Amino acid sequence: MTHILEDLLRPNLRLVICGTAAGTHSARIGAYYAGPGNKFWRTIHVIGLTPHLVAPKEWRSLDAFRIGFTDMAKHHFGMDKDLPAGCFDAGRLRAVMEEIQPGVLAFNGKAAAQAFFGRKPIDYGRREERIGTTAIWVLPSTSGAASGAWRIGPWQELADAVRATSAG
């Protein structure tokens, strides 16, 4: 079965962003976080993870910044509330993270983290759990549908931690 959006994963990444699933607009155009209300691209620029604003169609260029992408549900797309039960593959994500060992795995939204950990509630910020040497963070979703829970603070804390880890 083909993935809705291909992963951007390899060894030596400093950060992997994991969403729940591709949104409808993202699936249609084949680019991560492409919905018109999504704050992802502006956020990663404002917090200093990219030196310029990257367009969604240029998502593969984040490999140059050692940033990768994946989703919990690789074969489905749409709003979180519309995704079928059992479509999340936590085992696949864990196995890939154990293999490539990025510096940080960051969940873009609590729903993705809850699908991975299999429990609620989950707070924003750095988690105590790790996958091997990989730190785990949970961040407010950049989706326009989640604007009510939006805060840039945890994203800035993540960026600061990624820079500190990359420098050391």
KOLZAKE-551192 format. One record per residue: x, y, z of N, C-alpha, C, O in turn; residue in three letters. Coordinates in Angstrom, 3 decimals, padded with zeros to 6 digits. Example, Ala and Ser with C-alpha at 12.3 -4.5 7.8 and 13.67 -1.06 7.14 Angstrom:
       n_u       n_v       n_w      ca_u      ca_v      ca_w       c_u       c_v       c_w       o_u       o_v       o_w    r
   013.190  -005.690   007.800   012.300  -004.500   007.800   013.200  -003.300   007.800   014.236  -003.319   008.465  Ala
   012.850  -002.250   007.080   013.670  -001.060   007.140   012.900   000.030   007.870   013.409   001.138   008.039  Ser
This chain:
       n_u       n_v       n_w      ca_u      ca_v      ca_w       c_u       c_v       c_w       o_u       o_v       o_w    r
   000.850  -001.180   000.000   000.000   000.000   000.000   000.900   001.250   000.000   001.862   001.330   000.765  Met
   000.586   002.187  -000.837   001.383   003.401  -000.974   001.088   004.390   000.150  -000.054   004.525   000.588  Thr
   002.118   005.069   000.604   001.939   006.117   001.609   001.304   007.340   000.961   001.592   007.658  -000.193  His
   000.442   008.022   001.704  -000.168   009.260   001.205   000.929   010.288   000.948   000.979   010.882  -000.129  Ile
   001.801   010.500   001.915   002.985   011.351   001.754   004.200   010.509   002.080   004.232   009.831   003.107  Leu
   005.198   010.544   001.217   006.407   009.776   001.513   007.109   010.384   002.718   007.031   011.589   002.959  Glu
   007.784   009.542   003.457   008.577   010.010   004.592   009.818   010.735   004.092   010.315   010.466   002.998  Asp
   010.301   011.644   004.901   011.627   012.242   004.699   012.418   011.841   005.940   012.470   012.579   006.923  Leu
   013.031   010.664   005.878   013.719   010.088   007.034   015.047   009.486   006.589   015.134   008.839   005.545  Leu
   016.063   009.708   007.388   017.391   009.149   007.148   018.185   009.283   008.440   017.770   010.015   009.339  Arg
   019.307   008.603   008.554   020.169   008.799   009.724   020.707   010.233   009.764   020.741   010.920   008.743  Pro
   021.121   010.668   010.937   021.765   011.969   011.168   020.821   013.167   011.074   021.270   014.287   010.829  Asn
   019.522   012.945   011.266   018.593   014.074   011.347   018.636   014.632   012.762   018.764   013.880   013.729  Leu
   018.528   015.931   012.879   018.477   016.509   014.217   017.047   016.548   014.739   016.832   016.612   015.949  Arg
   016.055   016.508   013.828   014.653   016.621   014.209   013.782   015.884   013.210   013.980   016.001   012.001  Leu
   012.804   015.115   013.721   011.758   014.523   012.899   010.428   015.041   013.427   010.136   014.933   014.618  Val
   009.628   015.601   012.532   008.285   016.069   012.865   007.303   014.977   012.462   007.319   014.506   011.325  Ile
   006.446   014.577   013.403   005.459   013.528   013.143   004.055   014.074   013.375   003.715   014.491   014.482  Cys
   003.252   014.066   012.331   001.852   014.460   012.444   000.969   013.237   012.618   001.445   012.103   012.669  Gly
  -000.328   013.497   012.707  -001.285   012.400   012.819  -001.453   011.718   011.466  -001.262   010.508   011.337  Thr
  -001.814   012.511   010.464  -002.000   012.039   009.086  -001.978   013.260   008.190  -002.145   014.385   008.660  Ala
  -001.773   013.045   006.915  -001.821   014.160   005.964  -003.223   014.755   005.946  -004.215   014.026   005.967  Ala
  -003.300   016.066   005.908  -004.584   016.720   005.726  -005.055   016.536   004.290  -004.289   016.106   003.428  Gly
  -006.299   016.859   004.041  -006.874   016.678   002.708  -006.115   017.477   001.655  -005.793   016.945   000.592  Thr
  -005.826   018.742   001.934  -005.101   019.581   000.975  -003.680   019.065   000.771  -003.190   019.034  -000.358  His
  -003.022   018.665   001.840  -001.670   018.113   001.747  -001.655   016.851   000.891  -000.771   016.678   000.053  Ser
  -002.632   015.970   001.099  -002.714   014.741   000.307  -002.940   015.064  -001.167  -002.360   014.422  -002.043  Ala
  -003.772   016.045  -001.437  -004.097   016.414  -002.815  -002.871   016.933  -003.568  -002.666   016.588  -004.732  Arg
  -002.052   017.766  -002.902  -000.911   018.346  -003.622   000.415   017.628  -003.329   001.434   017.943  -003.944  Ile
   000.407   016.679  -002.406   001.611   015.896  -002.124   002.670   016.649  -001.344   003.861   016.519  -001.625  Gly
   002.242   017.442  -000.359   003.194   018.229   000.439   002.725   018.293   001.887   001.536   018.455   002.159  Ala
   003.662   018.167   002.802   003.347   018.246   004.231   002.871   019.647   004.609   003.393   020.645   004.114  Tyr
   001.876   019.710   005.491   001.394   020.950   006.119   001.048   022.022   005.085   001.413   023.188   005.238  Tyr
   000.336   021.610   004.029   000.034   022.502   002.915  -001.314   023.201   003.027  -001.622   024.062   002.203  Ala
  -002.121   022.856   004.016  -003.424   023.501   004.159  -003.275   025.003   004.329  -002.330   025.456   004.976  Gly
  -004.187   025.785   003.763  -004.038   027.239   003.806  -004.031   027.829   005.214  -003.479   028.912   005.409  Pro
  -004.616   027.167   006.185  -004.633   027.683   007.556  -003.537   027.113   008.439  -003.456   027.452   009.619  Gly
  -002.696   026.255   007.888  -001.673   025.611   008.703  -000.515   026.573   008.965  -000.022   027.238   008.054  Asn
  -000.093   026.631   010.230   000.955   027.565   010.663   002.354   026.936   010.679   003.298   027.578   011.140  Lys
   002.513   025.712   010.194   003.777   024.997   010.325   004.962   025.739   009.710   005.954   025.993   010.393  Phe
   004.869   026.084   008.446   006.018   026.644   007.738   006.439   027.990   008.307   007.630   028.265   008.449  Trp
   005.479   028.811   008.627   005.795   030.103   009.243   006.412   029.884   010.627   007.367   030.568   010.995  Arg
   005.876   028.943   011.382   006.372   028.666   012.732   007.826   028.222   012.719   008.636   028.753   013.479  Thr
   008.177   027.251   011.864   009.562   026.772   011.910   010.545   027.845   011.446   011.723   027.813   011.803  Ile
   010.057   028.790   010.654   010.928   029.912   010.279   011.060   030.903   011.441   012.167   031.320   011.781  His
   009.935   031.276   012.045   009.943   032.256   013.139   010.787   031.770   014.319   011.470   032.573   014.955  Val
   010.749   030.476   014.619   011.512   029.952   015.753   012.971   029.662   015.385   013.753   029.239   016.235  Ile
   013.329   029.886   014.139   014.720   029.797   013.731   015.216   028.439   013.273   016.426   028.220   013.215  Gly
   014.312   027.515   012.945   014.762   026.224   012.436   015.084   026.267   010.944   015.789   025.396   010.434  Leu
   014.568   027.277   010.244   014.934   027.516   008.850   015.323   028.984   008.711   014.723   029.842   009.359  Thr
   016.320   029.286   007.873   016.762   030.673   007.728   015.833   031.530   006.869   015.949   032.756   006.865  Pro
   014.922   030.898   006.151   013.961   031.613   005.329   012.640   030.840   005.355   012.599   029.679   005.760  His
   011.579   031.487   004.925   010.266   030.847   004.885   010.247   029.847   003.731   010.488   030.211   002.580  Leu
   009.964   028.603   004.044   009.917   027.532   003.051   008.464   027.312   002.653   007.578   027.312   003.507  Val
   008.218   027.125   001.363   006.868   026.828   000.875   006.588   025.337   001.042   007.512   024.528   000.963  Ala
   005.323   024.959   001.273   005.008   023.538   001.445   005.534   022.657   000.317   006.015   021.553   000.577  Pro
   005.456   023.114  -000.919   005.917   022.284  -002.050   007.428   022.040  -002.004   007.934   021.173  -002.716  Lys
   008.145   022.790  -001.179   009.592   022.635  -001.035   009.963   021.783   000.192   011.098   021.846   000.665  Glu
   009.021   020.997   000.700   009.219   020.278   001.951   010.456   019.385   001.945   011.089   019.205   002.985  Trp
   010.801   018.834   000.810   011.990   017.971   000.757   013.276   018.745   001.057   014.279   018.150   001.454  Arg
   013.251   020.067   000.868   014.449   020.887   001.117   014.812   020.928   002.605   015.923   021.325   002.956  Ser
   013.880   020.521   003.488   014.209   020.526   004.916   015.273   019.489   005.265   015.871   019.553   006.339  Leu
   015.509   018.548   004.376   016.595   017.595   004.580   017.929   018.336   004.727   018.804   017.889   005.470  Asp
   018.090   019.458   004.029   019.329   020.248   004.127   019.517   020.827   005.531   020.641   021.118   005.938  Ala
   018.424   020.992   006.265   018.477   021.506   007.639   018.434   020.357   008.652   018.318   020.582   009.856  Phe
   018.531   019.124   008.144   018.493   017.905   008.952   017.176   017.766   009.715   017.142   017.367   010.879  Arg
   016.082   018.115   009.003   014.725   017.975   009.536   013.981   016.992   008.642   014.001   017.117   007.417  Ile
   013.321   016.009   009.264   012.570   015.009   008.525   011.091   015.031   008.867   010.654   015.744   009.770  Gly
   010.327   014.234   008.126   008.870   014.175   008.287   008.357   012.751   008.241   008.906   011.890   007.555  Phe
   007.289   012.527   008.989   006.489   011.313   008.888   005.131   011.591   009.523   004.888   012.679   010.045  Thr
   004.253   010.598   009.473   002.930   010.680   010.095   002.620   009.361   010.792   003.192   008.326   010.451  Asp
   001.732   009.398   011.750   001.294   008.180   012.430   000.450   007.298   011.509   000.542   006.072   011.574  Met
  -000.365   007.908   010.658  -001.197   007.167   009.701  -000.664   007.466   008.305  -000.856   008.571   007.796  Ala
  -000.009   006.514   007.689   000.615   006.742   006.387  -000.313   006.421   005.216  -000.024   006.812   004.085  Lys
  -001.429   005.713   005.462  -002.293   005.255   004.383  -003.664   005.925   004.390  -004.546   005.543   003.622  His
  -003.843   006.919   005.253  -005.111   007.640   005.357  -004.822   009.133   005.435  -003.724   009.547   005.808  His
  -005.817   009.932   005.079  -005.673   011.381   005.182  -006.994   011.985   005.598  -008.048   011.356   005.502  Phe
  -006.914   013.226   006.064  -008.113   013.944   006.464  -007.975   014.476   007.884  -006.906   014.425   008.493  Gly
  -009.080   014.981   008.383  -009.102   015.517   009.747  -008.988   014.368   010.746  -009.469   013.263   010.497  Met
  -008.348   014.644   011.874  -008.135   013.614   012.893  -009.430   012.900   013.263  -009.448   011.678   013.406  Asp
  -010.500   013.650   013.415  -011.771   013.070   013.863  -012.378   012.116   012.833  -013.243   011.307   013.166  Lys
  -011.922   012.215   011.582  -012.460   011.377   010.514  -011.596   010.162   010.192  -011.966   009.355   009.340  Asp
  -010.460   010.018   010.854  -009.564   008.896   010.571  -010.120   007.609   011.178  -010.664   007.634   012.283  Leu
  -009.993   006.493   010.474  -010.546   005.237   011.006  -009.747   004.708   012.196  -008.534   004.901   012.282  Pro
  -010.438   004.050   013.093  -009.773   003.416   014.234  -008.764   002.403   013.703  -009.015   001.718   012.711  Ala
  -007.631   002.320   014.373  -006.624   001.341   013.995  -005.740   001.739   012.822  -004.977   000.910   012.326  Gly
  -005.821   002.979   012.366  -005.007   003.387   011.209  -003.616   003.869   011.609  -002.776   004.113   010.742  Cys
  -003.362   004.009   012.905  -002.067   004.520   013.374  -001.090   003.376   013.575  -001.454   002.328   014.108  Phe
   000.144   003.574   013.152   001.141   002.514   013.234   002.301   002.948   014.138   003.361   003.354   013.661  Asp
   002.078   002.854   015.436   003.097   003.233   016.413   004.318   002.326   016.315   005.444   002.786   016.502  Ala
   004.113   001.057   016.028   005.227   000.126   015.904   006.164   000.507   014.769   007.383   000.425   014.919  Gly
   005.608   000.924   013.633   006.422   001.358   012.502   007.251   002.574   012.888   008.448   002.628   012.604  Arg
   006.616   003.558   013.539   007.330   004.776   013.923   008.454   004.448   014.901   009.576   004.931   014.745  Leu
   008.159   003.638   015.898   009.187   003.273   016.886   010.357   002.564   016.203   011.512   002.877   016.492  Arg
   010.087   001.627   015.312   011.146   000.882   014.630   012.014   001.806   013.782   013.237   001.672   013.771  Ala
   011.390   002.739   013.075   012.159   003.671   012.243   013.003   004.591   013.121   014.159   004.859   012.794  Val
   012.445   005.080   014.230   013.213   005.959   015.113   014.386   005.205   015.735   015.471   005.766   015.883  Met
   014.176   003.929   016.105   015.281   003.124   016.645   016.376   002.931   015.611   017.558   002.883   015.949  Glu
   015.978   002.821   014.351   016.954   002.611   013.280   017.743   003.878   012.956   018.968   003.828   012.848  Glu
   017.058   005.015   012.799   017.762   006.226   012.333   018.233   007.133   013.464   019.105   007.973   013.245  Ile
   017.679   006.984   014.671   018.083   007.730   015.861   018.253   009.238   015.642   019.354   009.762   015.805  Gln
   017.175   009.937   015.276   017.295   011.393   015.181   017.515   011.984   016.569   017.283   011.316   017.577  Pro
   017.957   013.224   016.617   018.137   013.881   017.911   016.826   014.019   018.657   016.756   013.770   019.860  Gly
   015.772   014.421   017.929   014.463   014.672   018.529   013.359   014.152   017.615   013.432   014.301   016.395  Val
   012.352   013.551   018.202   011.086   013.236   017.546   010.065   014.177   018.157   009.843   014.149   019.368  Leu
   009.438   015.013   017.331   008.448   015.977   017.823   007.096   015.690   017.190   006.958   015.664   015.967  Ala
   006.099   015.475   018.044   004.741   015.266   017.568   004.064   016.615   017.353   003.988   017.429   018.273  Phe
   003.576   016.850   016.145   002.860   018.071   015.815   001.393   017.856   016.206   000.553   017.521   015.371  Asn
   001.115   018.055   017.478  -000.236   017.891   018.007  -000.339   016.736   018.982   000.368   015.734   018.871  Gly
  -001.243   016.903   019.947  -001.447   015.867   020.962  -002.037   014.592   020.375  -001.756   013.501   020.871  Lys
  -002.853   014.711   019.323  -003.485   013.515   018.753  -002.435   012.532   018.245  -002.569   011.326   018.448  Ala
  -001.394   013.038   017.587  -000.326   012.161   017.089   000.393   011.489   018.253   000.683   010.294   018.201  Ala
   000.681   012.255   019.301   001.363   011.700   020.475   000.484   010.671   021.183   000.975   009.628   021.615  Ala
  -000.794   010.956   021.301  -001.706   010.015   021.946  -001.803   008.723   021.148  -001.892   007.640   021.725  Gln
  -001.784   008.835   019.814  -001.814   007.632   018.975  -000.539   006.814   019.178  -000.581   005.584   019.159  Ala
   000.580   007.484   019.370   001.851   006.783   019.580   001.909   006.128   020.956   002.236   004.948   021.074  Phe
   001.590   006.896   021.991   001.699   006.387   023.358   000.489   005.553   023.776   000.564   004.790   024.739  Phe
  -000.626   005.696   023.054  -001.823   004.922   023.359  -002.516   005.346   024.631  -003.168   004.534   025.287  Gly
  -002.381   006.625   024.989  -003.029   007.084   026.223  -003.291   008.581   026.176  -002.692   009.324   025.398  Arg
  -004.208   008.989   027.037  -004.505   010.397   027.274  -004.386   010.601   028.761  -004.468   009.594   029.464  Lys
  -004.211   011.733   029.314  -003.834   012.978   028.639  -002.325   013.043   028.426  -001.553   012.308   029.042  Pro
  -001.945   013.925   027.555  -000.537   014.168   027.264  -000.321   015.674   027.288  -001.075   016.429   026.675  Ile
   000.704   016.100   027.995   001.015   017.526   028.089   002.009   017.926   026.999   002.733   017.087   026.463  Asp
   002.030   019.216   026.684   003.003   019.749   025.740   004.383   019.808   026.393   004.506   019.930   027.612  Tyr
   005.405   019.720   025.566   006.772   019.847   026.030   007.557   018.563   025.863   007.116   017.624   025.200  Gly
   008.724   018.540   026.476   009.612   017.383   026.404   009.082   016.277   027.291   008.640   016.522   028.413  Arg
   009.129   015.058   026.780   008.655   013.885   027.508   009.820   013.238   028.256   010.980   013.404   027.879  Arg
   009.503   012.509   029.306   010.540   011.738   030.010   010.975   010.538   029.183   012.142   010.148   029.221  Glu
   010.037   009.946   028.430   010.350   008.781   027.605   011.316   009.171   026.488   011.348   010.318   026.041  Glu
   012.092   008.197   026.054   012.986   008.340   024.905   012.842   007.087   024.050   012.335   006.062   024.504  Arg
   013.290   007.190   022.828   013.430   006.014   021.967   014.923   005.906   021.707   015.458   006.611   020.851  Ile
   015.595   005.035   022.433   017.050   004.977   022.362   017.615   006.315   022.817   017.374   006.734   023.950  Gly
   018.357   006.985   021.957   018.924   008.299   022.286   018.027   009.458   021.846   018.361   010.620   022.077  Thr
   016.908   009.153   021.222   016.022   010.181   020.666   015.102   010.768   021.736   014.331   010.048   022.372  Thr
   015.193   012.082   021.923   014.278   012.786   022.822   012.916   012.913   022.139   012.829   012.928   020.911  Ala
   011.857   013.005   022.940   010.498   013.097   022.405   009.833   014.362   022.936   009.880   014.645   024.133  Ile
   009.217   015.116   022.035   008.491   016.335   022.370   007.066   016.245   021.842   006.811   015.606   020.821  Trp
   006.135   016.893   022.548   004.750   017.038   022.102   004.482   018.530   021.972   004.709   019.297   022.908  Val
   003.995   018.933   020.800   003.807   020.345   020.492   002.361   020.655   020.127   001.644   019.772   019.657  Leu
   001.923   021.892   020.334   000.585   022.270   019.874   000.501   022.108   018.356   001.432   022.463   017.634  Pro
  -000.595   021.582   017.892  -000.788   021.368   016.455  -000.786   022.695   015.702  -001.362   023.687   016.149  Ser
  -000.124   022.685   014.550  -000.097   023.874   013.693  -001.309   023.925   012.760  -001.463   024.884   012.005  Thr
  -002.159   022.918   012.804  -003.341   022.877   011.946  -004.273   024.046   012.249  -004.462   024.427   013.404  Ser
  -004.839   024.595   011.210  -005.831   025.653   011.392  -007.028   025.172   012.202  -007.663   025.960   012.903  Gly
  -007.338   023.883   012.109  -008.467   023.320   012.858  -008.199   023.287   014.357  -009.130   023.130   015.146  Ala
  -006.942   023.432   014.759  -006.575   023.388   016.177  -006.170   024.756   016.704  -005.473   024.843   017.715  Ala
  -006.586   025.807   016.052  -006.151   027.161   016.434  -006.482   027.523   017.866  -005.776   028.329   018.472  Ser
  -007.542   026.949   018.427  -007.927   027.262   019.796  -006.887   026.841   020.817  -006.817   027.423   021.900  Gly
  -006.069   025.829   020.489  -005.037   025.340   021.411  -003.651   025.843   021.032  -002.660   025.436   021.637  Ala
  -003.570   026.723   020.038  -002.271   027.148   019.510  -001.482   028.003   020.490  -002.006   028.953   021.072  Trp
  -000.200   027.645   020.664   000.786   028.447   021.410   002.136   028.183   020.754   002.485   027.034   020.484  Arg
   002.885   029.231   020.501   004.191   029.056   019.879   005.279   028.699   020.909   006.332   028.182   020.536  Ile
   005.032   028.968   022.184   006.034   028.749   023.229   006.681   027.370   023.205   007.910   027.288   023.198  Gly
   005.904   026.272   023.192   006.535   024.948   023.151   007.372   024.724   021.889   008.381   024.020   021.932  Pro
   006.964   025.310   020.784   007.750   025.207   019.554   009.096   025.925   019.717   010.127   025.423   019.268  Trp
   009.082   027.091   020.356   010.326   027.821   020.572   011.248   027.040   021.513   012.458   026.986   021.290  Gln
   010.684   026.439   022.558   011.481   025.613   023.466   012.103   024.440   022.726   013.263   024.099   022.958  Glu
   011.330   023.818   021.832   011.876   022.735   021.018   013.049   023.232   020.177   014.108   022.604   020.158  Leu
   012.869   024.345   019.489   013.946   024.890   018.632   015.204   025.165   019.433   016.312   024.869   018.985  Ala
   015.034   025.732   020.621   016.187   026.008   021.476   016.899   024.709   021.857   018.128   024.648   021.852  Asp
   016.126   023.671   022.187   016.716   022.382   022.549   017.407   021.719   021.357   018.469   021.118   021.518  Ala
   016.823   021.821   020.175   017.420   021.234   018.980   018.744   021.922   018.671   019.729   021.261   018.343  Val
   018.768   023.239   018.775   020.014   023.975   018.528   021.079   023.618   019.562   022.246   023.442   019.214  Arg
   020.685   023.511   020.824   021.641   023.175   021.882   022.201   021.762   021.678   023.394   021.531   021.873  Ala
   021.347   020.830   021.290   021.786   019.456   021.065   022.688   019.374   019.838   023.689   018.657   019.846  Thr
   022.332   020.115   018.773   023.114   020.093   017.535   024.487   020.732   017.740   025.459   020.348   017.089  Ser
   024.563   021.703   018.643   025.832   022.405   018.898   026.771   021.564   019.744   027.990   021.728   019.688  Ala
   026.192   020.659   020.532   026.994   019.900   021.472   027.494   018.648   020.984   028.184   017.933   021.710  Gly
